[in-house]
Amino acid sequence: MSSMMDSVNQRTQLVGQNRLELLLFRLNGPQLYGINVFKVREVLQCPNLTLLPKSNPIVRGIASVRGRTIPVIDLSLAIGRDEHESLHDGFVIIAEYNMMEQGFLVGAVERIINLNWEEIHPPPKGTGRDHYLTAVTRFDDQLIEVIDVEKILAEVSPAPEEVSGDALTEQLRISALNKKILIVDDSSVARKQVLRCLQALGVAVIALNDGRSAYEYLKGMLSEGRDPATELLMLISDIEMPEMDGYTLTAEIRNDARLKDLYILLHSSLSGVFNEVMVKKVGANDFLAKFRPDDLVDRVVERIKVVDGL
């Protein structure tokens, strides 16, 4: 138990400080890519893969790792590049997204670097809509690209987006029409998923793509004499975002007496045993792993009931 708590303490030191660690890797060429260390479970030489009939072409097979069966996605193929030809000299990054483990086949794994989220920027304007990046940064004069893994996973295995509506009474539907929610997520796929889910519920939605923009939006409301905690039913925020992450956004809100009562739900593909510690540390009200539309609606419905006394 003590070793587990030591691990928790070590991994949560960066929480609320707007810092992250990136594991750097390469695909088939010299370009460096990064993945948040929080999502990485282990890195290993590519094991033997078993092909799956009729699977998505970017899934190179499944691997058996310590008794677990894990699908392995060729990241180079996933972003439109050539496939990794020689599996035996590749590496697999095993990561957890949305409460599930996936393996990502890469050419080489470099090292871990520590950065400030302010050094992580959205992809340059003009890159179009079809790219697979959520962010870019520089380290030692090298460009590092952060791949939009959620977009890749949505293409391989689309998450359900339909809302059952079982919990929605007529009174709740009427109450929802008078509510407004601020959502923040750097992934265009994730934003659209949440947006469609909330629009099915009937609430109005303001969608932004990073924590800095969200914080400036809230401060703008205050400068206009508006009370975000009263006007907004809740803030639904991703955790990994350029400029300012969800942890730091939450901490900044809680440190501002004018915003401290705003209800915050952290909604992230970062999942696992550390979430309870993280949520408590930064002062968020709740955490929900992506993407479960009925669970998200349930959280919103419960909040409506509290606010309206239903």
Secondary structure by P-SEA (a helix, b strand, c coil): caaaaaaaaaaaccccccccccccccccccbbbbcccccccccccccbbbbbccccccccbbbbcccbbbbbbccccccccccccccccbbbbbbbcccbbbbbbbcbbbbbbbbbcccccccccccccccccccccccccbbbbbcaaaaaaaaacccccccccccccaaaaaaaaabbbbbbbccaaaaaaaaaaaaaabbbbbbbccaaaaaaaaaaaaaacccccccccbbbbbcccccccaaaaaaaaaaccccccbbbbbbccccccaaaaaaaaaccccccccccaaaaaaaaaaaaaaaacc
